[in-house]
Amino acid sequence: LVIIVIITYIETMYILHNLATFTMTILIIFIFQMFYVLPFCSSTSIATFVFGDSLVDAGNNNFLFTLSKADSPPYGIDFKPSHGHPTGRFTNGLTISDIVGEALGDNSFPPPYLAPNVESNATNIGINYASGSSGILDATGTLFIGRVPLRGQISNFEESRKYIVNSMGEENAKRFIKKAMFSITIGSNDVINYFQPSIPFISDDKKVSPTTFQDFLISNLTMSLQRLHKLGARKFVVVGVGPLGCIPFIRAIGLISKGKCSVEVNTLIRNYNKKLKVELHRLNKDIKPKAIFIYANSYDVFREIILNHKQHGFENADAPCCGGYFPPFVCYKGKDANTSSVMCDDRGKYVFWDAYHPTEAANVIIAKKFLYGDASVISPINIFHLHNYGS
């Protein structure tokens, strides 16, 4: 009997030991998941829907009949995901929205809406609707023929929203869109067109006054933001217009000397940006249901880069790296050196990639300011805080 009791005791202890070992194993796995798997998941970026012009176009214009394209070398020469092949981005590498997305945990970039088979990205990383040469106003960019103005970009998002609803149902779609970020970078082409030969909404030489023009842009942009809000958007990043009076194109056509900028162009932009910031503040107070509209001060950030370019590691803040300083400002690479446009040797030393757009090196500085900057750069909160806002 004693022997039987001893054997039973040993078997019981063995079972309990195995049970304890199994329980401890499960506990260890659970703890591992808590500390390693969950943080990885929580750092994954929420969906981002990008609207705007060539500063953030990820390739939509590749699918349009347009004179505004960046689908040939050397565009994209430093874009690592494509191994240096052009993607339709109007710079040598990453755009500001690309860099922001990477910093927030994106493993890939929102694809262009007009590319085939991108619908599923609407419920994942988001979609890019931006179109080179487009503007707040439908008529902006007419000289380039094809482009998708802001109103058309929002119509495209409406189609994406239908896909989201069909995929997850109306209530889940509302929650998903509420958490997503909506980035709007537009207005530069409207300003450039204002100072260029007349466009359809301005008759011949009878240009409206700068004040009227600014108010017209603000009114139209506000209607677009309200439309996105009605579609469920709640987290907005609205980027102001940069110092276009300093870009090579404006300086060249205005015969402005090295190191100088167009006072007339930059004055109009500063006043527009002031009005935009006031309007976004009003929307933050008044719009219902509650949303957050962030103003990104690209003017001061980019102006500071130009003025203090040597402190940022740049050697040239006047000329474009590619395409030359005089008309037609075309940046391209032909089959031989005789048919190619001039390109600088060290792209990281130039503020401007072509006559209109910053280099990736400049975009990195701007993106970091938007991500982590204080209220002088981005307000009422920066993008890093917006990412987790309302979560």
N, C-alpha and C positions, 0 to 999 in steps of 0.2 A: 504493500500500500504506500509506504514511504517513497519507494522508487517511482511509483506512478505519479505521486504528488510532485516529486522533484522534476520529472519529465514534463508534466503539465505546466509547471511553473516556468521551466526553461522555454517551452514552446510559446507560452503567453508573453514572456519577456521579449522573445525574438520577434513576435508579431508586433508588439508595442514599439520595439526599436525600429522595425521597418516602417511602421505607420508614422512614427516621429520623423524618420528620415524623409519619407515621402512628403509629409506636411512641411518640413523645413525646405525641401526642394521647391515645392509650390510657392512657399513664402518668398524664397530667394528670387524665383522667376518673377513673381509679382512686383517685388521691390525693384528688380532690374528694369521691368517695364515702366514702373512709375518714374524712375530717375533717368532713364535713357530713351525709352520709346516715346513717352508722352511729351517730354520737352521737344523732341524732334518734330512731333506732330504739331505742337503748339506754335513752333516757329515757322511753320509753313505759311506762306503768304495767302491772304485772302484774295479773292478775284479782283482784278483791276480792269476797268474799262477806260480806254484811252481815246480822247477826242482832240483834234487839232489840225495843225498844218505840217509842213515839211520838217519842222523841228522834232516832231515825234512820229512821223509817218514810218511805219515798219514794212511798207511794201504795197500798200493799196494802189498807188499810182502805177505799179507794174501792170495792173489789169485794166487800165484805162487808155483810151486814145488821147494822149496828152503830150505837151512839150515839156512838162515838168516831171522828169524822171531821174532816178538815180540807179538805173539798172545795168550800168556798164562800169568796168574798171576805170579809175582806181577807187571808186566809191566802195566802201566796205573792206578796204585792204587790210584793216586791223581788226575786223570783226571775226573773232575766233570761232564762234559756232558754225560759221560758213566757210571756215578755212581761208578767209580773205576774199571770198567771192562776193560780189554786190548782192544785196538783198532788197534794195529799194530804200535803204536808209540814206538820208542826205548828209552823210558825214563819213569819216574814215573808219569809224568803229561803232561804239555804243552811243545811243541817244540818252538824254537825261532820264526818260521814263524807263529805259532798259536798266540803267544803273540803280535807280531807286528800287525797281523790282528785285534786282539781285540782292540788294542790301536788306530787303524785307523777307528774303527767303525763297524767292522764285527760283525754280530749277530750269525754267524755260520762260520765254517771253510771250505775251499775248500776241497771237498771230494776226495778220491783216484780215479784216472782215471779207474782202473781195477774193481772197485766195480760196481754192476749192476745199471742201470737206473740213471746215473749221468750226462747225456748229457746236460740237461737243465741248470745245474749249470754253464756251459760254458758262458752263456749269463747273468749270475747273479753275484755270488761271485767268480767264477773262479774254477779251478781244480788243484789238486795236482798230479804230475806225478812222484815224487821221489820214488826211490827204494833202499832199504837197500842192502849194499855190492856192489853197482854199482860204476862206475867211469867214468872219461872222456874217457878212452880207453875201447873199446869193450871187451877186454880180462880180464879186471880187475874184480875180484870177481868170477872167474871161479870155484874156490874151493868150493864155496857155491852153485853151480849149477844154480838155477834160479835167475835172476835179470834183470832189464831193464837198460842198459847203457844209457848214456846221449843221444847218437844218436837215440836210440829207443824211449826215452822220447819225443824228438822233433817230431819224426814221429807220436807219439800219439797226440801231440798238433795239427799236421796237420789235423788229423781226427776231432779233436774238432773244428778247424777252419772251416771245411766244414759244420759242424752243425751250427756254428754261421752265416755263409753266407746264408745257407738255411733258417735260422730263421729270419734274418733281412735284407738280401740283401747285395751285395758286398760293396757298398759305406758306408752303416751304419756299416757293420762289420769292415771295415778299421778304421772308427772313433772310434769304441768301443775298438778295439785292441790297437790302438794308445794311448788311455788313460790308459789302463791296465798296471799293474806292472808285471814284469817278474823277479822272484827271482831264482838265481842259486847258490846252495850250494853243491859243488862237488870237488873232488880231494884228499880227505883224504884216500880213499881206494886205489887209485893209488899209493900213497906214502907208505902206509902200505904194499902193495903187493911188492913194489920195495925192501923193506928190509926183506920181508919174502922169503921162497923158491921160486924159479923162476916161472914165469908165462909165458904163451905162447909167448908173443912178445919179451921176453928176453930168449935166449937159455941157458939152464943149468946155469952154474956159470959165464957165460960171460955177466955180466951185463954191460949195457951201462954206461957211466960216468954220475955223477949227473947233470952236465951241459947239456949234450945231452938229458937226461931224462926230465929235466925242460923245455927245448926248445920244446921237443916233446909234452909235456902236453899243453903248451901255444899255440902251433900251432893247435892242435886238438880242444882245447876249443874255440879259435878264430873262427875256421870254424863253430862251433856250434852256437856261438853268431851271426855270419853273416847270418847263415841260419834262425835263429829266426827273425833277422832284415828283411830279405826278405819276411817273412811271416807276417810282419806288426808290430812287436814289436818295441817300441821306448823308453821305460822306463825300464832300467835294474838295478838290484842289484846283483852284483857278489861278493860272499863271499870268501875271501881267506882261505887258509888252516890254521887250528889252530896248537898249539904247541903239535903235536902228540908225540914228544919225552917225554912228561910228562904224557901221559895217562897210567893207570895201566897196560894195555896189553904190551905196548912197554917196560915199565920199568921192567916188570916181565920177559919177554923173554930175555931181555938184562942184567938181574941180576943187575939192577941199584938200589943203596941204597936209603933209604927214604929221601925225600926232594931234590933228584937230578933228572935230566932229561937226555935223550940221546942227547948229543951234535951233533952227526953225523946226526941224524934225523932232529933236529930243524934247523941245519945249512942249510940243503937241502931245508927245507920249507921256511925259511926266504928268501933265494935266489929266490925260485920260486915265492913267493909273490911279491918281488920287480919287477920281470919281468912281472908278471900279472898286477901290477899297471901301469907300463909303457905302456903295450899293451892297457889297457883300456883308458889311456890318449890319445894314438894315435887314437883309434877308435872314441873318442869324437871329435877329430879335423878333422878326415879324412872321416868318413863314411857318405854316402849320400843315401837317405834323412837323415837329421839331427836326431840324437838320443842322449840319455844321458845314459852313463854307469857309475854306481857308484861302487867304490871299498870299501868293508867292511872289515876292518882290524881286523879279528877275532883273529889273532895270539896275538897281543899286549893286546887286551881286556882280553882274557882268561888267558894269562900268568900273567897279573896283578892280576887277581882273585886268582890264585894259590899262587903267592908270598905273597899277602896281604890278605889271606883268612880269618884270624881272624877279620880284619877290616870290612869284608863283612858279618860277623856273622857265618862263617863256623868254624867247629872244626877239620875237616879232609880234606886235599887236596891231599892225597896220595892213600888211599885204596878206592875201590868201595863200595857203600852202599850194593849192591846186587851181588852175584855171586862169591865172594871170590877174593883173590889177586893172586891166582895161577891157572894154567891150570886145567880144560878146560874153566874156566871163565863163567860158565853157570848160568844164573839167572832164576830161575823158582820156582814154588810153587807146591809141590806134595800134595797128599791127607793127609799126616801127616808130622809132623816135621822131622821125620827121613829121608824122601825122598826130603825135600825142601832144597834149597840152603840158605846160611846165608844171612839175610837182617838186616841192621842197624835199631836201634830203632827210630832215629830221622832223617828222610830223608832230612830235611831242613838244617842239619848241615854238609852235605857232598857235596863236589864239584862234585864228580863223582857218577853217578847212577850205572853203571856197568863198565866193564873193558875198554869200548870204549866211552861212552856217558855221557854228563853232566846231573845233576839232573835238575828238573824244576827250583829250586831256582837259580842255576847258569845260566840257560837259560834266566830267567827274567832280570838278570843284563846285560847280553850280548844284549838282545833285546832292552833294554832302551838305551844302548850306540848307537846302530844302528839307533834307532828312533830319538834321540835328540843330539847325540854327535857332536863334532867339527871335523875339517879336519884331526886331528891326528887319528881319529877312523874311519871316513867314509867321503869320498870325491868323487866328488867336492861338493855335498850337502848331507844332511842326509835324511833318509827315510821319515820323517815327511814332509819335504819340497818337496821331490819327489812326494809325494801323490798328491799335488796340482800343480805340475809342468805342464805347458802347458794347464791348464784347462781354 
